Amino acid sequence: MNIIFFIPPLLILAYLAYRNTNYGIYVILATIPGYLLRGNVWLVPTTWLELAIYTVSAISLYKHVRKKTLAPHWYYALHGAKHYIIPALIFLFAALVSVLASPDQMRALGIIKAWFFDPLLFSILLLDKLTCEKVLKRMLYALSFSSMPIMLYGIFEYALGVGLSIPGRLDSFFESPNYVSMYLVPLSLLILGYLVTSRPAIARWQKIYCILWLIGSAATIILTKSFGGWFAAGGGIIFLALFHKKITAKKLVMLVFISLALITLGFYGYQKSKTHYNSFWNINSFETRLEVWAHTLRMITYKPITGSGLGGFHDEYISHIEKLPREKQPIEKDVLWPHNIYLALLVENGVLSLAAFLWIILIFYSETLRSYFKENNTLILPSAAAMTSILLHGFVDTPYLKNDLSLLFWIIIAVSVAREHDFDRSKNFHRLH
């Protein structure tokens, strides 16, 4: 796409952000799928989403410098997230190292920009502006708008039965149905959690909107026939149900029973599903995943420190397979990712990246559960349920390694940080002045 077409909407975005930075943030959140609109600034590939983040960040920086409010805003924006700073920097550093190890460094630079730097930059912008429940509500509505094209086009495409990459599975305008579920599941849990934990209770029309949106999202997720997505959604809902009210032994036993029943039915349905079964090779997609995981574990031993480099898994996997005797080669040879977020980070970015990622997750749950148990803060449950779904989905797919998914991951962390402190940063900031 010619970059000239981006200029008018970016100028409008800059004007909105200058009037009120929150307006710019809402536009970014509502247009997250805009990363599919690509262009080049000179020789550098970019996307609408990336340019929008840079535009609003630059306007926000300019306003703070002009008003001499940069230092206090940065202090309070990062103070609540202080525990995340070191692991986030290590996570970014590990990605930089893997750029040097990548066989295609230009592609690796694009990946680190889109999946690591941009989301971190936007999360800082969010932490600066996410100061009250009203702002959070508007941000969630903007996020819900971002999914509208995905749901509407996906259902339209599915109803006509045309343009589907896998017959019988909704994929909207993505390459795989799994990408739809990886985006919609955590977003649905954020909105569902907001619906049940908001205080004071939201207005009736807002409740109706959320319910209708959740119905549309659930229908879309079901039609993707992504069992990993269903598993993740079930886990997130169970987490929300478990912690929303006081935990009792009866409630715990009931949820465990329901969980086991759902896992059993899901696994049985998965085995019988024709959309996940290759009749020619007499194998289903879970069995192919087992093969990919086994070979990925072998590949990790080759370069455990630096990994194969950002964007290097595909070529490295093919090279690894071609060296094996034919009888030991897996059926699925052309694999973009290892269908597991933990293995993906380890094999591409090295052990330091996975360690930093797990450190971030450990901080997330320790801070979230501390706020819940010590302060009875139920406001953190939506983000915790959404993160739980991402981690569960991560066992069978890669719900971070994509522009929209990495951004959503850090949005969830930013929302959690704001709600852990019950938006008290704005009160502290006003006392500073």
C-alpha positions as CSV (number, residue, x, y, z in Angstrom):
1,M,0.0,0.0,0.0
2,N,1.4,3.4,-0.9
3,I,2.4,5.3,2.3
4,I,0.8,8.5,0.9
5,F,-2.7,7.0,1.7
6,F,-1.6,6.9,5.4
7,I,-0.9,10.6,5.6
8,P,-4.4,12.1,5.8
9,P,-5.7,9.7,8.6
10,L,-2.4,10.2,10.5
11,L,-2.8,14.0,10.4
12,I,-6.4,13.6,11.7
13,L,-5.1,11.3,14.4
14,A,-2.3,13.8,15.3
15,Y,-5.0,16.5,15.7
16,L,-7.2,14.3,17.9
17,A,-4.2,13.4,20.1
18,Y,-3.2,17.0,20.4
19,R,-6.7,17.9,21.6
20,N,-6.7,15.0,24.0
21,T,-4.2,12.2,24.0
22,N,-6.9,9.7,25.1
23,Y,-8.7,10.3,21.8
24,G,-5.5,9.1,20.0
25,I,-5.3,6.0,22.2
26,Y,-9.0,5.2,21.5
27,V,-8.3,5.4,17.7
28,I,-5.3,3.1,18.0
29,L,-7.2,0.5,20.1
30,A,-10.2,0.6,17.6
31,T,-7.9,0.1,14.6
32,I,-5.5,-2.6,15.9
33,P,-6.2,-4.9,12.8
34,G,-4.8,-2.0,10.8
35,Y,-1.4,-3.7,11.1
36,L,-2.6,-5.6,8.0
37,L,-2.4,-2.3,6.1
38,R,1.3,-2.2,5.2
39,G,3.5,0.3,3.4
40,N,7.1,1.5,3.3
41,V,8.7,4.7,4.7
42,W,11.6,4.9,2.3
43,L,13.0,1.3,2.5
44,V,11.6,0.5,6.0
45,P,8.4,-1.6,6.1
46,T,5.7,-0.3,8.4
47,T,2.0,-0.6,9.2
48,W,-0.9,1.7,10.0
49,L,-0.8,0.4,13.6
50,E,2.9,1.2,14.0
51,L,2.6,4.7,12.6
52,A,-0.4,5.4,14.7
53,I,1.4,4.4,17.9
54,Y,4.4,6.6,16.9
55,T,2.2,9.5,16.0
56,V,0.3,9.6,19.3
57,S,3.4,8.9,21.4
58,A,5.2,11.8,19.7
59,I,2.3,14.2,20.3
60,S,2.0,13.1,23.9
61,L,5.8,13.6,24.4
62,Y,5.6,17.1,22.8
63,K,2.7,18.1,25.1
64,H,4.5,16.9,28.2
65,V,7.7,18.7,27.2
66,R,5.8,21.9,26.5
67,K,3.9,21.8,29.7
68,K,7.0,20.6,31.7
69,T,5.1,17.6,33.0
70,L,7.2,14.9,31.5
71,A,9.2,13.9,34.7
72,P,6.2,13.5,37.0
73,H,4.1,11.7,34.4
74,W,6.9,9.3,33.6
75,Y,7.5,8.7,37.3
76,Y,3.9,7.9,38.1
77,A,3.3,6.0,34.9
78,L,6.2,3.7,35.6
79,H,6.0,3.6,39.4
80,G,3.1,1.2,39.5
81,A,4.8,-1.0,36.9
82,K,8.3,-0.8,38.6
83,H,8.4,-4.6,39.1
84,Y,8.0,-5.2,35.4
85,I,10.8,-2.8,34.2
86,I,13.8,-5.1,34.7
87,P,12.2,-8.3,33.2
88,A,10.7,-6.2,30.3
89,L,14.2,-4.8,29.5
90,I,15.7,-8.3,29.6
91,F,12.9,-9.5,27.4
92,L,13.7,-6.7,24.9
93,F,17.5,-7.3,25.2
94,A,17.1,-11.0,24.5
95,A,15.1,-10.1,21.3
96,L,18.0,-7.7,20.3
97,V,20.5,-10.6,20.7
98,S,18.3,-12.8,18.6
99,V,18.2,-10.2,15.9
100,L,22.0,-10.6,15.6
101,A,21.6,-14.4,15.4
102,S,18.8,-14.2,12.8
103,P,19.5,-15.5,9.3
104,D,17.4,-12.6,8.0
105,Q,18.3,-9.5,10.1
106,M,16.1,-7.1,8.1
107,R,13.1,-9.2,8.8
108,A,14.2,-9.7,12.4
109,L,14.4,-5.9,12.9
110,G,10.8,-5.6,11.7
111,I,9.7,-8.3,14.1
112,I,11.4,-6.7,17.1
113,K,9.9,-3.4,16.2
114,A,6.4,-4.7,15.9
115,W,6.2,-7.4,18.6
116,F,8.5,-6.0,21.3
117,F,9.3,-2.3,21.0
118,D,5.9,-1.0,19.8
119,P,3.8,-2.9,22.4
120,L,6.1,-1.7,25.2
121,L,5.9,1.9,24.0
122,F,2.1,1.8,23.8
123,S,1.9,0.2,27.3
124,I,3.8,3.2,28.7
125,L,1.4,5.5,26.9
126,L,-1.5,3.6,28.4
127,L,-0.1,3.7,31.9
128,D,0.3,7.5,31.6
129,K,-3.4,7.9,30.6
130,L,-5.2,5.0,32.3
131,T,-6.1,7.1,35.4
132,C,-9.8,6.4,36.0
133,E,-12.6,3.9,35.4
134,K,-14.2,6.2,32.8
135,V,-11.0,6.0,30.7
136,L,-10.8,2.2,31.1
137,K,-14.4,1.8,30.0
138,R,-13.8,3.8,26.8
139,M,-10.6,1.9,26.1
140,L,-12.5,-1.4,26.4
141,Y,-15.2,-0.2,24.0
142,A,-12.5,0.9,21.6
143,L,-11.0,-2.5,21.8
144,S,-14.3,-4.1,21.2
145,F,-14.7,-2.0,18.0
146,S,-11.4,-3.4,16.7
147,S,-13.0,-6.9,16.6
148,M,-16.1,-5.9,14.7
149,P,-14.5,-6.2,11.2
150,I,-13.0,-9.6,12.2
151,M,-16.4,-10.9,13.4
152,L,-18.6,-9.5,10.7
153,Y,-16.4,-10.4,7.8
154,G,-15.7,-13.8,9.3
155,I,-19.3,-14.7,9.8
156,F,-20.2,-13.4,6.3
157,E,-17.3,-15.5,4.8
158,Y,-18.3,-18.6,6.8
159,A,-22.0,-18.2,5.8
160,L,-21.1,-18.1,2.1
161,G,-18.5,-20.8,2.5
162,V,-15.9,-18.9,0.3
163,G,-12.4,-17.8,1.0
164,L,-11.9,-20.2,3.9
165,S,-8.3,-21.4,4.2
166,I,-9.6,-24.6,5.9
167,P,-13.1,-25.7,4.8
168,G,-15.6,-25.5,7.7
169,R,-13.5,-23.1,9.9
170,L,-14.0,-19.4,10.1
171,D,-10.8,-17.5,9.6
172,S,-12.0,-13.9,8.7
173,F,-9.2,-12.1,6.9
174,F,-6.4,-14.0,8.7
175,E,-4.3,-16.8,7.3
176,S,-5.5,-19.2,10.0
177,P,-8.7,-19.7,12.1
178,N,-6.4,-19.9,15.2
179,Y,-5.4,-16.2,14.8
180,V,-9.1,-15.2,15.2
181,S,-9.5,-17.1,18.5
182,M,-6.1,-16.0,19.8
183,Y,-7.3,-12.4,19.5
184,L,-10.9,-12.7,20.5
185,V,-10.6,-15.0,23.5
186,P,-8.6,-12.8,25.8
187,L,-10.5,-9.7,24.6
188,S,-13.8,-11.5,25.4
189,L,-12.6,-12.3,28.9
190,L,-11.6,-8.7,29.5
191,I,-15.1,-7.5,28.5
192,L,-16.9,-10.4,30.3
193,G,-14.8,-9.7,33.4
194,Y,-15.5,-6.0,33.2
195,L,-19.2,-6.7,32.9
196,V,-19.3,-8.8,36.1
197,T,-16.9,-6.8,38.3
198,S,-17.6,-3.2,37.4
199,R,-18.5,-0.9,40.3
200,P,-20.7,0.9,40.2
201,A,-22.8,-1.2,37.9
202,I,-22.7,-0.1,34.3
203,A,-25.6,1.5,32.5
204,R,-28.3,-0.7,31.0
205,W,-27.4,0.2,27.4
206,Q,-23.8,-0.5,28.1
207,K,-24.7,-3.9,29.6
208,I,-26.8,-4.7,26.5
209,Y,-24.0,-3.7,24.2
210,C,-21.5,-5.9,26.1
211,I,-23.8,-8.9,26.1
212,L,-24.5,-8.6,22.4
213,W,-20.8,-8.2,21.7
214,L,-20.0,-11.3,23.8
215,I,-22.7,-13.3,21.9
216,G,-21.1,-12.3,18.6
217,S,-17.6,-13.0,19.8
218,A,-18.6,-16.4,21.2
219,A,-20.3,-17.4,17.9
220,T,-17.1,-16.3,16.0
221,I,-14.9,-18.3,18.3
222,I,-17.1,-21.4,18.1
223,L,-17.1,-21.2,14.3
224,T,-13.2,-21.1,14.2
225,K,-13.4,-24.6,15.6
226,S,-10.1,-23.8,17.3
227,F,-10.0,-26.3,20.2
228,G,-7.0,-24.4,21.6
229,G,-9.2,-21.3,21.7
230,W,-12.1,-23.1,23.3
231,F,-9.7,-24.6,25.9
232,A,-8.3,-21.2,26.7
233,A,-11.7,-19.6,26.9
234,G,-12.9,-22.3,29.2
235,G,-9.9,-21.9,31.4
236,G,-10.3,-18.1,31.6
237,I,-14.0,-18.4,32.4
238,I,-13.3,-20.9,35.2
239,F,-10.6,-18.6,36.6
240,L,-13.1,-15.8,36.6
241,A,-15.8,-17.9,38.2
242,L,-13.4,-19.2,40.8
243,F,-12.3,-15.8,42.1
244,H,-15.3,-13.6,41.4
245,K,-17.0,-14.6,44.6
246,K,-15.5,-16.1,47.8
247,I,-13.8,-19.4,47.2
248,T,-15.5,-22.4,48.9
249,A,-14.7,-26.1,48.9
250,K,-18.0,-26.8,47.2
251,K,-17.4,-24.2,44.5
252,L,-13.8,-25.6,43.9
253,V,-15.0,-29.2,43.6
254,M,-17.8,-28.2,41.2
255,L,-15.4,-26.2,39.0
256,V,-12.9,-29.0,38.9
257,F,-15.6,-31.5,37.9
258,I,-16.9,-29.1,35.2
259,S,-13.3,-28.6,34.0
260,L,-12.6,-32.3,33.7
261,A,-15.9,-32.9,31.9
262,L,-15.2,-30.1,29.4
263,I,-11.7,-31.3,28.8
264,T,-12.9,-34.9,28.2
265,L,-15.7,-33.8,25.8
266,G,-13.4,-31.4,24.0
267,F,-10.7,-34.0,23.5
268,Y,-13.3,-36.5,22.3
269,G,-14.7,-33.9,19.9
270,Y,-11.3,-33.0,18.7
271,Q,-10.4,-36.6,17.9
272,K,-13.7,-36.9,15.8
273,S,-13.4,-33.6,14.1
274,K,-13.0,-33.8,10.3
275,T,-11.7,-30.2,10.2
276,H,-8.6,-31.2,12.3
277,Y,-8.0,-34.6,10.6
278,N,-5.9,-35.5,7.6
279,S,-7.4,-38.6,6.0
280,F,-4.5,-39.0,3.6
281,W,-1.9,-39.3,6.3
282,N,-4.3,-40.7,8.9
283,I,-3.3,-38.1,11.5
284,N,-4.9,-35.1,13.3
285,S,-3.5,-31.7,14.0
286,F,-2.7,-32.6,17.7
287,E,-0.5,-35.5,16.6
288,T,1.3,-33.2,14.1
289,R,1.9,-30.8,16.9
290,L,3.5,-33.5,19.0
291,E,5.9,-34.2,16.2
292,V,6.7,-30.5,15.9
293,W,7.3,-30.1,19.6
294,A,9.6,-33.1,19.7
295,H,11.7,-31.8,16.8
296,T,11.7,-28.3,18.3
297,L,13.1,-29.6,21.6
298,R,15.9,-31.1,19.7
299,M,16.6,-27.9,17.8
300,I,16.8,-25.9,21.1
301,T,19.9,-27.9,22.1
302,Y,21.7,-26.5,19.0
303,K,21.6,-22.8,20.1
304,P,20.1,-22.6,23.6
305,I,21.6,-19.1,24.4
306,T,20.9,-17.1,21.3
307,G,18.2,-19.3,19.7
308,S,17.8,-19.6,15.9
309,G,17.2,-15.8,15.8
310,L,14.0,-13.8,15.3
311,G,12.1,-15.1,12.3
312,G,14.6,-18.0,12.0
313,F,12.5,-20.9,13.2
314,H,10.9,-21.8,9.8
315,D,14.2,-22.1,7.9
316,E,16.0,-23.8,10.8
317,Y,13.2,-26.3,11.2
318,I,13.3,-27.2,7.5
319,S,17.1,-27.5,7.7
320,H,16.8,-29.8,10.7
321,I,14.2,-32.0,9.1
322,E,16.2,-32.4,5.8
323,K,19.1,-33.8,7.8
324,L,17.0,-36.6,9.2
325,P,16.5,-40.0,7.5
326,R,13.2,-40.1,5.5
327,E,11.6,-42.5,7.9
328,K,12.2,-40.2,10.9
329,Q,11.0,-37.0,9.2
330,P,7.6,-35.6,10.4
331,I,4.6,-35.4,8.2
332,E,4.3,-31.7,8.5
333,K,7.6,-30.2,7.2
334,D,6.6,-26.6,6.4
335,V,6.0,-25.1,9.8
336,L,6.0,-21.4,10.6
337,W,5.9,-21.7,14.4
338,P,6.2,-24.6,16.9
339,H,2.6,-24.3,18.1
340,N,3.7,-23.4,21.6
341,I,4.6,-20.0,22.9
342,Y,7.2,-21.2,25.4
343,L,9.0,-23.4,22.9
344,A,8.8,-20.5,20.3
345,L,10.5,-18.0,22.6
346,L,13.1,-20.6,23.6
347,V,14.0,-21.8,20.1
348,E,14.0,-18.4,18.4
349,N,15.2,-16.0,21.2
350,G,17.0,-18.3,23.6
351,V,16.8,-19.2,27.2
352,L,17.1,-15.6,28.4
353,S,13.9,-14.6,26.6
354,L,11.8,-17.4,28.0
355,A,13.2,-16.7,31.5
356,A,12.2,-13.0,31.2
357,F,8.8,-13.9,29.9
358,L,8.1,-16.3,32.8
359,W,9.5,-13.6,35.2
360,I,6.9,-11.1,33.8
361,I,4.1,-13.7,34.2
362,L,5.3,-14.5,37.8
363,I,5.2,-10.8,38.7
364,F,1.7,-10.4,37.0
365,Y,0.1,-13.2,39.1
366,S,2.0,-12.3,42.3
367,E,0.8,-8.7,42.1
368,T,-2.7,-9.6,40.9
369,L,-3.3,-12.2,43.6
370,R,-1.8,-10.0,46.3
371,S,-4.2,-7.3,45.4
372,Y,-7.1,-9.7,45.3
373,F,-6.4,-11.5,48.6
374,K,-5.0,-8.7,50.7
375,E,-7.2,-5.8,49.4
376,N,-10.2,-7.8,48.2
377,N,-9.7,-6.0,44.8
378,T,-11.9,-7.8,42.3
379,L,-11.1,-5.1,39.7
380,I,-8.0,-7.1,38.7
381,L,-9.9,-10.3,37.7
382,P,-10.7,-9.4,34.1
383,S,-7.1,-8.9,33.2
384,A,-6.1,-12.0,35.2
385,A,-8.7,-14.1,33.4
386,A,-7.5,-12.8,30.0
387,M,-3.9,-13.5,30.8
388,T,-4.8,-17.0,32.0
389,S,-6.4,-17.7,28.6
390,I,-3.3,-16.5,26.8
391,L,-1.0,-18.8,28.9
392,L,-3.3,-21.8,28.4
393,H,-3.6,-21.1,24.7
394,G,0.2,-20.9,24.6
395,F,0.5,-24.6,25.3
396,V,-0.8,-25.4,21.8
397,D,-0.2,-22.1,19.8
398,T,1.7,-18.8,19.9
399,P,-0.6,-16.1,21.2
400,Y,2.1,-13.5,21.4
401,L,4.0,-13.6,18.2
402,K,1.9,-11.3,16.1
403,N,1.4,-7.5,16.0
404,D,-2.1,-7.5,17.5
405,L,-1.4,-10.3,20.0
406,S,1.7,-8.8,21.5
407,L,0.0,-5.5,21.8
408,L,-3.0,-7.1,23.5
409,F,-0.6,-8.9,25.9
410,W,0.9,-5.6,27.2
411,I,-2.5,-3.9,27.2
412,I,-3.7,-6.6,29.6
413,I,-0.6,-5.9,31.9
414,A,-1.2,-2.1,31.8
415,V,-4.9,-2.6,32.7
416,S,-3.9,-4.9,35.5
417,V,-1.3,-2.4,36.9
418,A,-3.9,0.4,36.8
419,R,-6.6,-1.6,38.5
420,E,-4.2,-3.1,41.1
421,H,-3.8,0.5,42.4
422,D,-7.4,1.3,41.8
423,F,-6.4,4.2,39.7
424,D,-4.8,6.0,42.7
425,R,-1.9,7.3,40.5
426,S,-4.1,10.2,39.4
427,K,-4.7,11.2,43.0
428,N,-1.0,11.1,43.7
429,F,-0.2,13.1,40.6
430,H,-2.6,15.9,41.6
431,R,-1.1,16.0,45.1
432,L,2.3,16.5,43.4
433,H,1.0,19.7,41.8
